[in-house]
Amino acid sequence: MRKKKVRKPSKFSKLINVLAIIMLVMTPFVIVGTKAFVSNINFDVEKLKSKISKQEKTNESLNMKINELASLENIQEVAKEYGLEYNNDNIKIVMK
């Protein structure tokens, strides 16, 4: 009877097997890490959206205050406080 020759795996096939095992072990960790990173980014985005909303409300409030202070009634009131008066004869119209 003949003895069967047993082939030893080559270094290349051993390397491929080791890399495949490492990839199979590391893949779940990479997926979980990536999802955690995305979750943190989404949380930061929501915080920034909240800040933006708050700032927009503040800006709107300040614009209303500006419009109130720039109203004709308010300007006339302030003018009277400083002794100024409205004189239609002093108004000059300049046209281009």
C-alpha positions in Angstrom: 0.0 0.0 0.0 1.0 3.4 -0.8 1.2 6.2 1.8 -0.8 9.2 0.9 1.2 12.4 0.7 -0.2 15.0 3.1 0.2 18.4 1.8 1.1 21.1 4.3 -0.8 24.4 3.8 1.4 27.1 2.2 2.3 30.3 4.0 0.0 32.3 1.7 -3.1 30.2 2.5 -2.3 30.4 6.2 -2.1 34.2 5.9 -5.4 34.3 4.0 -7.1 32.2 6.7 -5.7 34.4 9.5 -6.8 37.6 7.8 -10.3 36.1 7.2 -10.6 35.2 10.9 -9.4 38.7 12.0 -11.9 40.3 9.6 -14.8 38.1 10.9 -13.9 39.0 14.5 -13.4 42.7 13.9 -16.4 43.4 11.7 -19.0 43.5 14.5 -16.8 45.9 16.5 -16.4 48.2 13.5 -20.1 48.2 12.9 -21.0 49.0 16.5 -18.3 51.7 16.6 -19.6 53.3 13.4 -23.2 53.3 14.7 -22.1 54.9 18.0 -20.2 57.6 16.1 -23.2 58.3 13.9 -25.4 58.4 16.9 -23.1 61.0 18.6 -23.1 63.1 15.5 -26.9 63.0 15.3 -27.1 64.1 18.9 -24.8 67.0 18.2 -26.9 68.0 15.2 -30.0 68.0 17.3 -28.3 70.2 19.9 -27.2 72.6 17.2 -30.8 72.7 15.7 -32.1 73.6 19.1 -29.5 76.4 19.5 -30.4 77.7 16.0 -34.1 77.7 16.8 -33.5 79.6 20.0 -31.3 82.1 18.2 -34.0 82.6 15.5 -36.6 83.3 18.2 -34.2 85.8 19.8 -33.5 87.5 16.4 -37.2 87.7 15.7 -37.8 89.3 19.1 -35.1 91.8 18.4 -36.4 92.6 15.0 -39.8 93.3 16.5 -38.2 95.6 19.0 -36.3 97.4 16.2 -39.6 97.9 14.3 -41.3 99.2 17.4 -38.5 101.7 18.1 -38.4 102.8 14.4 -42.1 103.4 14.2 -43.2 106.9 13.3 -45.1 107.4 16.6 -42.0 106.5 18.6 -39.8 108.8 16.5 -42.2 111.7 17.0 -42.3 111.0 20.7 -38.5 111.1 21.0 -38.4 114.2 18.8 -40.8 116.0 21.2 -38.6 115.0 24.1 -35.6 116.7 22.6 -37.6 119.8 21.5 -37.7 119.0 17.8 -40.8 119.7 15.8 -42.2 118.7 12.4 -42.1 121.5 9.9 -43.3 120.7 6.4 -41.7 123.9 4.9 -38.2 122.6 5.7 -38.6 119.4 3.8 -36.8 119.3 0.5 -37.4 116.7 -2.1 -34.3 115.5 -4.0 -34.8 113.5 -7.2 -32.2 111.8 -9.3 
